[in-house]
Amino acid sequence: MTWSASNEPAPVRRAPAKRPSCPPESEEQKALFDWWQRTPYARHFVMYHIPNGGRRDKITGARLKAEGVVAGVPDVFLASPRQGFHGLYIEMKRQRGGTVQATQKELITALRQAGYRVEVCKGWWEAREVIENYLTGEIPKGASRRVEPAANQQPLTDRRGRCAVQGR
């Protein structure tokens, strides 16, 4: 069958070449935890995902809110005090296209003021670098710095610079 009266064959239509897609945030997070389980760190430190996001029906959302779920909590927490921080929170984003929402920005600011290190990482490799730097004592250029404790928070060191909290 032809498409014109002159019996010329119809042109072949080809789909435009697709650029390799950027992995979704969940895949980046799986890759991060796959790496984590293979490191010696996993035997000595606790790191976990905070399942706060995702689509839910209204009833489940209301129940979770009543149970204390807070919007904007970062995705990953490494429970280890280091470098004057109480622990490390990581908000995972896709390598391209991920944006930090207003509720996330507010909570990130509050967590930093409370003495936690919080980083937004685009892709699992960036998160890996942040974790390794945090655990080895290096603070990469541009990373969030330790902030002064809030007025109602006990300082981590006494006036001589010694640790005021036992076990650190």
Backbone as a printed PyTorch tensor [residue, N CA C, xyz], in Angstrom:
tensor([[[ 0.8480, -1.1820,  0.0000],
         [ 0.0000,  0.0000,  0.0000],
         [ 0.8870,  1.2370,  0.0000]],

        [[ 0.4840,  2.2340, -0.7300],
         [ 1.2640,  3.4560, -0.8330],
         [ 0.5070,  4.6150, -0.2280]],

        [[ 1.2140,  5.7020, -0.0150],
         [ 0.5970,  6.8580,  0.6320],
         [ 0.3180,  7.9700, -0.3500]],

        [[ 0.7830,  7.8600, -1.5910],
         [ 0.4950,  8.9060, -2.5700],
         [ 0.0720,  8.2760, -3.8960]],

        [[-0.4250,  9.1170, -4.7750],
         [-0.8870,  8.6420, -6.0790],
         [ 0.2750,  8.2060, -6.9550]],

        [[ 1.4890,  8.6380, -6.6510],
         [ 2.6350,  8.3080, -7.5060],
         [ 3.2790,  6.9750, -7.1330]],

        [[ 2.6590,  6.2400, -6.2390],
         [ 3.1360,  4.9320, -5.8040],
         [ 4.5140,  4.9550, -5.1320]],

        [[ 4.8500,  6.0870, -4.4900],
         [ 6.0940,  6.1510, -3.7080],
         [ 5.8420,  5.4870, -2.3600]],

        [[ 6.8200,  4.7930, -1.8690],
         [ 6.6220,  4.1880, -0.5440],
         [ 6.5240,  5.2770,  0.5330]],

        [[ 5.7830,  4.9840,  1.5580],
         [ 5.6250,  5.9300,  2.6710],
         [ 6.9580,  6.0920,  3.3950]],

        [[ 7.2840,  7.3140,  3.8430],
         [ 8.5380,  7.5030,  4.5780],
         [ 8.4960,  6.7650,  5.9160]],

        [[ 9.6180,  6.2700,  6.2980],
         [ 9.7200,  5.5670,  7.5780],
         [ 9.8870,  6.5980,  8.6800]],

        [[ 8.9820,  6.5410,  9.6230],
         [ 9.0730,  7.4670, 10.7610],
         [ 9.7660,  6.7780, 11.9080]],

        [[10.7790,  7.4370, 12.3750],
         [11.5260,  6.8910, 13.4990],
         [11.3400,  7.8140, 14.6990]],

        [[11.2130,  7.1820, 15.8240],
         [11.0850,  7.9630, 17.0560],
         [12.4070,  8.6740, 17.3090]],

        [[12.3310,  9.9000, 17.8140],
         [13.5820, 10.5990, 18.1310],
         [14.3730,  9.8010, 19.1690]],

        [[15.6710,  9.8500, 19.0420],
         [16.5270,  9.1240, 19.9820],
         [16.3150,  9.6810, 21.3890]],

        [[16.0530,  8.7850, 22.3400],
         [15.8360,  9.2050, 23.7240],
         [17.1710,  9.3070, 24.4440]],

        [[17.2870, 10.3630, 25.2260],
         [18.4510, 10.4930, 26.0880],
         [18.2880,  9.5010, 27.2260]],

        [[19.3790,  8.9690, 27.7200],
         [19.2410,  8.0620, 28.8560],
         [18.5110,  8.7790, 29.9900]],

        [[17.5180,  8.1120, 30.5420],
         [16.7340,  8.7620, 31.5900],
         [17.5250,  8.8430, 32.8860]],

        [[17.1880,  9.8290, 33.6600],
         [17.7920, 10.0340, 34.9600],
         [17.0880,  9.0870, 35.9390]],

        [[17.8340,  8.3050, 36.7200],
         [17.1670,  7.3820, 37.6380],
         [16.2900,  8.1300, 38.6410]],

        [[15.1510,  7.5620, 39.0060],
         [14.3000,  8.2130, 40.0170],
         [14.9850,  8.1960, 41.3820]],

        [[14.4810,  9.0290, 42.2690],
         [15.0560,  9.1590, 43.6050],
         [15.1130,  7.8150, 44.3330]],

        [[14.0860,  6.9950, 44.1700],
         [14.0750,  5.6980, 44.8630],
         [15.2160,  4.8010, 44.3940]],

        [[15.5500,  4.8400, 43.1200],
         [16.6650,  4.0350, 42.6020],
         [17.9980,  4.5600, 43.1340]],

        [[18.1160,  5.8730, 43.2310],
         [19.3320,  6.4680, 43.7910],
         [19.5010,  6.0190, 45.2400]],

        [[18.4020,  6.0000, 45.9720],
         [18.4540,  5.6100, 47.3720],
         [18.8020,  4.1330, 47.5220]],

        [[18.2440,  3.2900, 46.6550],
         [18.5950,  1.8620, 46.6840],
         [20.0830,  1.6720, 46.4210]],

        [[20.6240,  2.4140, 45.4670],
         [22.0510,  2.3150, 45.1580],
         [22.8910,  2.7610, 46.3540]],

        [[22.4530,  3.8080, 47.0540],
         [23.1860,  4.2810, 48.2260],
         [23.2270,  3.1940, 49.2970]],

        [[22.0970,  2.5720, 49.5910],
         [22.0670,  1.5510, 50.6370],
         [22.7520,  0.2670, 50.2020]],

        [[22.7740, -0.0210, 48.9140],
         [23.5340, -1.1570, 48.4030],
         [25.0220, -0.9240, 48.6650]],

        [[25.5000,  0.2910, 48.3580],
         [26.8920,  0.6380, 48.6550],
         [27.1570,  0.5460, 50.1600]],

        [[26.2520,  1.1310, 50.9690],
         [26.4240,  1.1810, 52.4210],
         [26.5970, -0.2210, 53.0070]],

        [[25.7750, -1.1740, 52.5830],
         [25.8320, -2.5340, 53.1200],
         [27.1530, -3.2310, 52.7980]],

        [[27.8440, -2.7660, 51.7740],
         [29.1180, -3.3690, 51.3650],
         [30.3230, -2.7130, 52.0380]],

        [[30.1030, -1.6770, 52.8320],
         [31.2140, -0.9730, 53.4690],
         [31.4300, -1.4790, 54.8890]],

        [[32.6100, -1.2680, 55.4270],
         [32.8240, -1.6130, 56.8410],
         [32.0330, -0.7030, 57.7730]],

        [[31.6220,  0.4720, 57.2830],
         [30.8390,  1.3900, 58.1170],
         [29.5510,  0.7410, 58.6150]],

        [[28.9280, -0.0720, 57.7860],
         [27.6200, -0.6490, 58.1160],
         [27.6680, -1.5090, 59.3740]],

        [[28.8460, -2.0620, 59.6830],
         [28.9700, -2.8810, 60.8940],
         [29.0700, -2.0400, 62.1550]],

        [[29.4240, -0.7660, 62.0210],
         [29.6920,  0.0650, 63.1860],
         [28.7140,  1.2220, 63.3910]],

        [[27.9820,  1.5780, 62.3470],
         [27.0940,  2.7340, 62.4230],
         [25.6840,  2.3720, 61.9610]],

        [[24.7190,  3.1290, 62.4500],
         [23.3220,  2.9220, 62.0620],
         [22.9260,  4.0110, 61.0710]],

        [[22.5080,  3.5790, 59.8880],
         [21.9900,  4.5020, 58.8840],
         [20.6930,  3.9000, 58.3560]],

        [[19.6660,  4.7360, 58.2320],
         [18.3850,  4.2130, 57.7750],
         [17.6050,  5.2480, 56.9760]],

        [[16.6520,  4.7240, 56.2170],
         [15.7470,  5.5520, 55.4130],
         [14.5270,  5.9070, 56.2540]],

        [[14.0550,  7.1230, 56.1030],
         [12.8490,  7.5720, 56.7940],
         [11.7230,  7.5860, 55.7570]],

        [[10.8260,  6.6040, 55.8010],
         [ 9.7850,  6.4900, 54.7660],
         [ 8.6620,  7.4880, 54.9680]],

        [[ 8.9360,  8.7320, 54.6570],
         [ 7.9930,  9.8030, 54.9140],
         [ 7.2200, 10.2190, 53.6660]],

        [[ 7.7690,  9.9840, 52.4960],
         [ 7.1320, 10.4500, 51.2570],
         [ 6.2070,  9.4160, 50.6680]],

        [[ 5.8120,  9.6540, 49.4510],
         [ 4.9600,  8.7080, 48.7390],
         [ 3.5070,  9.1340, 48.7300]],

        [[ 2.7900,  8.5670, 47.8210],
         [ 1.3620,  8.8570, 47.6860],
         [ 0.5680,  7.9610, 48.6270]],

        [[-0.3870,  8.5620, 49.3230],
         [-1.2350,  7.8120, 50.2400],
         [-2.6620,  8.3120, 50.1100]],

        [[-3.5970,  7.4560, 50.4550],
         [-4.9860,  7.9130, 50.4530],
         [-5.2090,  8.8090, 51.6690]],

        [[-6.3320,  9.5230, 51.6900],
         [-6.5930, 10.5060, 52.7470],
         [-6.6530,  9.8770, 54.1310]],

        [[-7.2340,  8.6980, 54.2380],
         [-7.3660,  8.0500, 55.5450],
         [-5.9860,  7.6910, 56.0940]],

        [[-5.1520,  7.0940, 55.2740],
         [-3.8030,  6.7380, 55.7110],
         [-2.9990,  7.9850, 56.0520]],

        [[-3.1130,  9.0210, 55.2300],
         [-2.4150, 10.2750, 55.4940],
         [-2.8280, 10.8840, 56.8260]],

        [[-4.1260, 10.8810, 57.1230],
         [-4.6220, 11.4300, 58.3860],
         [-4.1180, 10.6030, 59.5720]],

        [[-4.1080,  9.2760, 59.4200],
         [-3.6310,  8.4000, 60.4880],
         [-2.1430,  8.6430, 60.7550]],

        [[-1.3440,  8.7300, 59.6910],
         [ 0.0940,  8.9710, 59.8570],
         [ 0.3680, 10.3290, 60.4820]],

        [[-0.4000, 11.3410, 60.0930],
         [-0.2340, 12.6680, 60.6770],
         [-0.5440, 12.6320, 62.1730]],

        [[-1.6080, 11.9060, 62.5450],
         [-1.9590, 11.7740, 63.9570],
         [-0.8800, 11.0160, 64.7300]],

        [[-0.1570, 10.1230, 64.0450],
         [ 0.9110,  9.3540, 64.6800],
         [ 2.2180, 10.1410, 64.7750]],

        [[ 2.2680, 11.3420, 64.1840],
         [ 3.4410, 12.1890, 64.3240],
         [ 4.2970, 12.3520, 63.0830]],

        [[ 3.8430, 11.8490, 61.9380],
         [ 4.6190, 12.0420, 60.7110],
         [ 4.6580, 13.5320, 60.3880]],

        [[ 5.8430, 14.0330, 60.0600],
         [ 6.0470, 15.4420, 59.7690],
         [ 6.4990, 15.5840, 58.3190]],

        [[ 5.8820, 16.4900, 57.5990],
         [ 6.2650, 16.7330, 56.2070],
         [ 7.6350, 17.3810, 56.1450]],

        [[ 8.4340, 16.9660, 55.1620],
         [ 9.7170, 17.6040, 54.9210],
         [10.9160, 16.9560, 55.5740]],

        [[10.7220, 15.8560, 56.3110],
         [11.8510, 15.1930, 56.9630],
         [12.7710, 14.6120, 55.8840]],

        [[14.0860, 14.8230, 56.0130],
         [15.0150, 14.2670, 55.0240],
         [14.9080, 12.7430, 54.9300]],

        [[15.3910, 12.1980, 53.8240],
         [15.1990, 10.7850, 53.4890],
         [16.0550,  9.8140, 54.2950]],

        [[17.2740, 10.2010, 54.6320],
         [18.2320,  9.2710, 55.2350],
         [18.8150,  9.9050, 56.4890]],

        [[19.0300,  9.0660, 57.5200],
         [19.6690,  9.5470, 58.7510],
         [20.8050,  8.6180, 59.1230]],

        [[21.9680,  9.1930, 59.4010],
         [23.1250,  8.4690, 59.9080],
         [23.2800,  8.8710, 61.3680]],

        [[23.0100,  7.9290, 62.2550],
         [22.9700,  8.1930, 63.6930],
         [24.3620,  8.0440, 64.3020]],

        [[25.1750,  9.0560, 64.1100],
         [26.5210,  9.0400, 64.6620],
         [26.9850, 10.4760, 64.8700]],

        [[27.2320, 10.8720, 66.1080],
         [27.7360, 12.2240, 66.3290],
         [29.1670, 12.3500, 65.8150]],

        [[29.4030, 13.3780, 65.0440],
         [30.7200, 13.6330, 64.4600],
         [30.8780, 15.1280, 64.2280]],

        [[32.1190, 15.6120, 64.3020],
         [32.4590, 16.9740, 63.9020],
         [31.6140, 18.0380, 64.6080]],

        [[31.1270, 17.7480, 65.8020],
         [30.2960, 18.7020, 66.5210],
         [28.8270, 18.6400, 66.1480]],

        [[28.4470, 17.7100, 65.2850],
         [27.0420, 17.5230, 64.9040],
         [26.4740, 16.3380, 65.6790]],

        [[25.1670, 16.3240, 65.8620],
         [24.4980, 15.2120, 66.5500],
         [24.2990, 14.0210, 65.6240]],

        [[24.2790, 14.2320, 64.3380],
         [24.0580, 13.1850, 63.3490],
         [23.9600, 13.8310, 61.9770]],

        [[23.8070, 12.9960, 60.9460],
         [23.7650, 13.4640, 59.5670],
         [22.4420, 13.0880, 58.9110]],

        [[21.7380, 14.0930, 58.4160],
         [20.5410, 13.8710, 57.6010],
         [20.9040, 14.1330, 56.1430]],

        [[20.3520, 13.3050, 55.2510],
         [20.5550, 13.4970, 53.8220],
         [19.1990, 13.5260, 53.1310]],

        [[18.9620, 14.5860, 52.3960],
         [17.7790, 14.6780, 51.5390],
         [18.2350, 14.2680, 50.1410]],

        [[17.7290, 13.1490, 49.6660],
         [18.1160, 12.6370, 48.3490],
         [17.2710, 13.2970, 47.2590]],

        [[17.9300, 13.6270, 46.1650],
         [17.2540, 14.1460, 44.9740],
         [17.8110, 13.4260, 43.7550]],

        [[17.0370, 13.4570, 42.6820],
         [17.5190, 12.8970, 41.4250],
         [18.7510, 13.6790, 40.9770]],

        [[19.5350, 13.0690, 40.1150],
         [20.7260, 13.7560, 39.6130],
         [20.3530, 15.0130, 38.8450]],

        [[19.2350, 14.9540, 38.1470],
         [18.7430, 16.1230, 37.4120],
         [17.2490, 16.2910, 37.7050]],

        [[16.8480, 17.5130, 37.9520],
         [15.4290, 17.8060, 38.0690],
         [14.8360, 17.8020, 39.4630]],

        [[15.5060, 17.2690, 40.4520],
         [14.9520, 17.2430, 41.7990],
         [15.0240, 18.6140, 42.4550]],

        [[13.9470, 19.0110, 43.1140],
         [13.9280, 20.3050, 43.8000],
         [13.5540, 20.1180, 45.2660]],

        [[14.0430, 21.0050, 46.0960],
         [13.7290, 20.9800, 47.5260],
         [12.4570, 21.7990, 47.7360]],

        [[11.4580, 21.1720, 48.3540],
         [10.1790, 21.8320, 48.6040],
         [10.2990, 22.7970, 49.7960]],

        [[ 9.3380, 23.7070, 49.9080],
         [ 9.3550, 24.7070, 50.9870],
         [ 9.3290, 24.0480, 52.3630]],

        [[ 8.5130, 23.0010, 52.5410],
         [ 8.4580, 22.3160, 53.8450],
         [ 9.7890, 21.6590, 54.1710]],

        [[10.4780, 21.1540, 53.1440],
         [11.7950, 20.5500, 53.3590],
         [12.8110, 21.6080, 53.7620]],

        [[12.7740, 22.7650, 53.1090],
         [13.7060, 23.8490, 53.4450],
         [13.5240, 24.2860, 54.8900]],

        [[12.2760, 24.4080, 55.3250],
         [11.9990, 24.8250, 56.7050],
         [12.5470, 23.8180, 57.7060]],

        [[12.3030, 22.5410, 57.4480],
         [12.7590, 21.5190, 58.3810],
         [14.2830, 21.3780, 58.3550]],

        [[14.8930, 21.5170, 57.1910],
         [16.3570, 21.4770, 57.0910],
         [16.9650, 22.5900, 57.9360]],

        [[16.4040, 23.7780, 57.8580],
         [16.8890, 24.9110, 58.6590],
         [16.7520, 24.6030, 60.1440]],

        [[15.6000, 24.0690, 60.5530],
         [15.3750, 23.7530, 61.9660],
         [16.3420, 22.6710, 62.4490]],

        [[16.5910, 21.6500, 61.6340],
         [17.5190, 20.5810, 62.0200],
         [18.9430, 21.1120, 62.1440]],

        [[19.3350, 21.9930, 61.2550],
         [20.6750, 22.5810, 61.3380],
         [20.8100, 23.4170, 62.6070]],

        [[19.7730, 24.1720, 62.9390],
         [19.8120, 24.9860, 64.1630],
         [19.8500, 24.1110, 65.4090]],

        [[19.3170, 22.8940, 65.3070],
         [19.3240, 21.9600, 66.4370],
         [20.6360, 21.1880, 66.5470]],

        [[21.5810, 21.4390, 65.6190],
         [22.8880, 20.8200, 65.7330],
         [23.1310, 19.6100, 64.8550]],

        [[22.2870, 19.3800, 63.8740],
         [22.4820, 18.2700, 62.9410],
         [23.1050, 18.7920, 61.6540]],

        [[23.8850, 17.9500, 61.0250],
         [24.3680, 18.2880, 59.6850],
         [23.3230, 17.7800, 58.7070]],

        [[22.9260, 18.6200, 57.7830],
         [21.9130, 18.2620, 56.7910],
         [22.4460, 18.6320, 55.4150]],

        [[22.4290, 17.6760, 54.4990],
         [22.9010, 17.9050, 53.1470],
         [21.8460, 17.4420, 52.1410]],

        [[21.7030, 18.1840, 51.0640],
         [20.8520, 17.7890, 49.9440],
         [21.7920, 17.2430, 48.8820]],

        [[21.5790, 15.9860, 48.4940],
         [22.4830, 15.3160, 47.5640],
         [21.7590, 14.9220, 46.2930]],

        [[22.3440, 15.2750, 45.1760],
         [21.7990, 14.8900, 43.8750],
         [22.4890, 13.6150, 43.4320]],

        [[21.8000, 12.5090, 43.6180],
         [22.3410, 11.2110, 43.2500],
         [23.0480, 10.5230, 44.4010]],

        [[23.1410,  9.1890, 44.2900],
         [23.7190,  8.4020, 45.3760],
         [25.2080,  8.6330, 45.5280]],

        [[25.9040,  8.9320, 44.4470],
         [27.3480,  9.1130, 44.5410],
         [27.6890, 10.3430, 45.3770]],

        [[26.9170, 11.4120, 45.2010],
         [27.1220, 12.6150, 46.0070],
         [26.8350, 12.3210, 47.4790]],

        [[25.7860, 11.5440, 47.7360],
         [25.4600, 11.1710, 49.1170],
         [26.5760, 10.3230, 49.7140]],

        [[27.1360,  9.4270, 48.9240],
         [28.2520,  8.5990, 49.3820],
         [29.4280,  9.4800, 49.7990]],

        [[29.7590, 10.4640, 49.0010],
         [30.8730, 11.3500, 49.3260],
         [30.6140, 12.1210, 50.6190]],

        [[29.3830, 12.5900, 50.7940],
         [29.0210, 13.3130, 52.0180],
         [29.1790, 12.4020, 53.2320]],

        [[28.7110, 11.1680, 53.1270],
         [28.7990, 10.2140, 54.2420],
         [30.2570,  9.9120, 54.5770]],

        [[31.0550,  9.6300, 53.5600],
         [32.4680,  9.3220, 53.8040],
         [33.1920, 10.5210, 54.4250]],

        [[32.9190, 11.7100, 53.9240],
         [33.5320, 12.9070, 54.4910],
         [33.0940, 13.1200, 55.9370]],

        [[31.8190, 12.8730, 56.2160],
         [31.2910, 13.0390, 57.5690],
         [31.9660, 12.0550, 58.5310]],

        [[32.0970, 10.8040, 58.1170],
         [32.6600,  9.7830, 58.9970],
         [34.1740,  9.8960, 59.1590]],

        [[34.8600, 10.4170, 58.1600],
         [36.3170, 10.5220, 58.2390],
         [36.7930, 11.8650, 58.7740]],

        [[35.8810, 12.8040, 58.9630],
         [36.2450, 14.0820, 59.5580],
         [36.4640, 15.2150, 58.5880]],

        [[36.3020, 14.9780, 57.3130],
         [36.4890, 16.0350, 56.3290],
         [35.1490, 16.7240, 56.0580]],

        [[35.1450, 18.0350, 56.0500],
         [33.9520, 18.7780, 55.6550],
         [34.2460, 19.3630, 54.2880]],

        [[33.5560, 18.8670, 53.2390],
         [33.8440, 19.3710, 51.8960],
         [33.4460, 20.8320, 51.7420]],

        [[34.0840, 21.5030, 50.8110],
         [33.7920, 22.9060, 50.5280],
         [32.3120, 23.0530, 50.1750]],

        [[31.6610, 24.0210, 50.7740],
         [30.2480, 24.2760, 50.4830],
         [29.2900, 23.5130, 51.3730]],

        [[29.7960, 22.6450, 52.2420],
         [28.9170, 21.8730, 53.1150],
         [28.4010, 22.7540, 54.2420]],

        [[27.2780, 22.3450, 54.8360],
         [26.7400, 23.1070, 55.9580],
         [27.7010, 22.9980, 57.1350]],

        [[27.8490, 24.0550, 57.8590],
         [28.7630, 24.0980, 59.0030],
         [27.9810, 23.9360, 60.2970]],

        [[28.7050, 23.6390, 61.3540],
         [28.0990, 23.5160, 62.6790],
         [27.5750, 24.8700, 63.0870]],

        [[26.3370, 24.9120, 63.5550],
         [25.7600, 26.1710, 64.0240],
         [25.7650, 26.1680, 65.5410]],

        [[25.6480, 27.3360, 66.1130],
         [25.5940, 27.4490, 67.5630],
         [24.3050, 26.7990, 68.0750]],

        [[24.3610, 26.2110, 69.2780],
         [23.1550, 25.5910, 69.8200],
         [22.0680, 26.6270, 70.0780]],

        [[20.8470, 26.1750, 69.9960],
         [19.7180, 27.0510, 70.3070],
         [19.8050, 27.4520, 71.7730]],

        [[19.0920, 28.5050, 72.1630],
         [19.1620, 29.0380, 73.5210],
         [18.7910, 27.9860, 74.5670]],

        [[17.8700, 27.0850, 74.2290],
         [17.4050, 26.0910, 75.1930],
         [18.1600, 24.7680, 75.0590]],

        [[19.2360, 24.7160, 74.2760],
         [19.9730, 23.4820, 74.0340],
         [21.2900, 23.5100, 74.7920]],

        [[21.6350, 22.3840, 75.4180],
         [22.8830, 22.2710, 76.1510],
         [24.0510, 22.2810, 75.1590]],

        [[25.0700, 23.1070, 75.3890],
         [26.2250, 23.0840, 74.4910],
         [26.9580, 21.7520, 74.6020]],

        [[27.6290, 21.3400, 73.5200],
         [28.3390, 20.0670, 73.5130],
         [29.6730, 20.1420, 74.2440]],

        [[30.2130, 21.3390, 74.4250],
         [31.4880, 21.4840, 75.1130],
         [31.3460, 22.4630, 76.2650]],

        [[32.2110, 22.2860, 77.2720],
         [32.2060, 23.2370, 78.3690],
         [33.0320, 24.4590, 77.9680]],

        [[33.2210, 25.3970, 78.9070],
         [33.9050, 26.6410, 78.5420],
         [35.3880, 26.4320, 78.2310]],

        [[35.9650, 25.2850, 78.6220],
         [37.3620, 24.9860, 78.2960],
         [37.4930, 24.2380, 76.9700]],

        [[36.3680, 23.9520, 76.3090],
         [36.4070, 23.2580, 75.0390],
         [36.3500, 21.7530, 75.1510]],

        [[36.2010, 21.2320, 76.3950],
         [36.0940, 19.7870, 76.5770],
         [34.6520, 19.3490, 76.3800]],

        [[34.4920, 18.1040, 76.0040],
         [33.1540, 17.5860, 75.7360],
         [32.3400, 17.5660, 77.0270]],

        [[31.1680, 18.2030, 77.0080],
         [30.3120, 18.2870, 78.1820],
         [29.3030, 17.1380, 78.2300]],

        [[29.1490, 16.4250, 77.1270],
         [28.1930, 15.3370, 77.0600],
         [28.9520, 14.0260, 77.1690]],

        [[28.5560, 13.1720, 78.0900],
         [29.2490, 11.9190, 78.2910],
         [29.1360, 11.0250, 77.0680]],

        [[30.1680, 10.2550, 76.7940],
         [30.1370,  9.2930, 75.6950],
         [30.5690,  9.8580, 74.3630]],

        [[31.0680, 11.0830, 74.3080],
         [31.4950, 11.6610, 73.0320],
         [32.9440, 12.0300, 73.0880]]])
